Amino acid sequence: MNIEDLRKAAAEVLRRNDRGTFTAPSPRQYPHLWLWDAGFAALGWAALEDFERAYREIRAALQGQWRNGMLPHVVFYGWPSAYFPGADVWRSDLAPEAPGDLPTSGITQPPVLAFVAWILFQHDPDRQRAEAFLREVFPALRAYHRWLHAVRDPDGIGLSCIVHPWESGMDNSPLWDLPLSRVPTEGLPPYQRADAHWVPEEQRPRRADYDRFLALILHLRSHQYGESGVRHSPFRVYDVLFNALRHRSEEALHAMARILGEPTGEIEGWLERSRAAFQTRLWDPARGFFLDWDGIAGDRIPVIAAGGFLALYAGLATPEQAREMVDRYLRNPEAFAPDGGTRYLVPTVSKADPGWEPRRYWRGPIWVNLNALIAHGLARYGFHELAGEIRRHTLELIARSGFHEYYDPRTGEGLGIGDFTWSAALLLGWELL
Ligand code: GLC
């Protein structure tokens, strides 16, 4: 398939998954709105030059916003469905801050919306419409980031913590093995998973992980998803990917504030603090990589995961750090680079990690969104050849196996659900990032 055919096929996937107000990540597997998926879908619509539709996607995500500023990771448009855990498990109606008319989850997801909104604003040929959109969404986006700072930095380190692995978007990454091991599961009610209906179980999280996912929801729910639930959470991690995307979004907020004549001082403070925290807290000089910070253990998590490269996308690495990460890990066949065993870039976890599993969801397979963000980060630091290689590998995977959710880095086989929205949307919108 040539690139034009791929684009046509991608546009068809988006149209098929379009539910009018939002684009389902997959109508069967994920039938509602997911937060960072909505950001990527909007880029796909923009690449098709349908800015109205792209704006609608952002609005649909913002519609779920809580009164404290939180943007939930799922907005249950179209509920009820067979999805688990559904609105009946989350029970956002128990939380005084939740919107009264729309069921949502009670946790967030990587903060991509502000930088996506900024990209849409920059590319919309109708300048009047673009500026009206910016004016419309800026207050909600700023409120979200205020919440990320006020509520999600209980240790006061200049970063935002996640209190559930789902907030990272990388549900069962080996990053969470150690912090999750502290989550108690006694007294968990019996439950029925729905995620292994369309996808073989060996490609999905293990039951033991699911128990902990559910236990964390029940913990947060018992605190009505408020601040006390965050402070008492048995799981509290300051993740590199999450905070790199937060930084990138706050750069976008800063640019928006300047255009709209809004004050910029608060946002400048955020940017300064995260720049410092990436250096003092997340950079591990011995390993030469950005690592997640475990807020409960007070230590870095020694797992080399692809999310670490997103520090480059946010411009948070020094040129020397970027070079070390590339030489020691990305170009190293024992870590991420192709060798006799793997053929494609970029596996989600270093192959040297004991938790590496090339077919199981976020424990090894390749994801299109991470590839796109990593490639752009590399280009930002001058590694154009490597960025081009990642782009070529991604196209090859899609041409070979279709718009899958993730891919086996050894064979290129498509894994998870097919016709997955962000794989199609980012093939279309790759250059926009
Ligand atoms: C899974 C993924 C998450 C994504 C969601 C919807 O939970 O891990 O990143 O947002 O599905 O596609």
Boltz pocket constraint, residues with backbone or C-beta under 6 A from the ligand:
constraints:
  - pocket:
      binder: B
      contacts: [[A, 25], [A, 30], [A, 34], [A, 35], [A, 36], [A, 37], [A, 166], [A, 168], [A, 169], [A, 170], [A, 171]]
      max_distance: 6.0
